[in-house]
Amino acid sequence: MEQLLAIAFIALLIFFVVKVGSILWRIAGVLFLLFIIYIYKDQMLSQLQNFVANPDFGGIWQSLTNFFSSVFDSVTSFLGTVIE
């Protein structure tokens, strides 16, 4: 259930940022994106350092998939705690 709510939350956020002409929703979307980048900056930097030290173009897709999966899991768990 939390996963469906997380998908709906992310989809609504993207919809409001793109479609709604209000500057407040666009600012909220950018702030949310900056928040996600701030939360995962250490993980992104370590992945970048590992890639620079040992470039593996086949594994970069797996790393990106794992990163976005962890972001999705974090949003899902956050929504799960908000609902309870």
Secondary structure, 3 states (H helix, E strand, C coil): CHHHHHHHHHHHHHHHHHHCCCHHHHHHHHHHHHHHHHHCHHHHHHHHHHHHHCCCHHHHHHHHHHHHHHHHHHHHHHHHHHHC
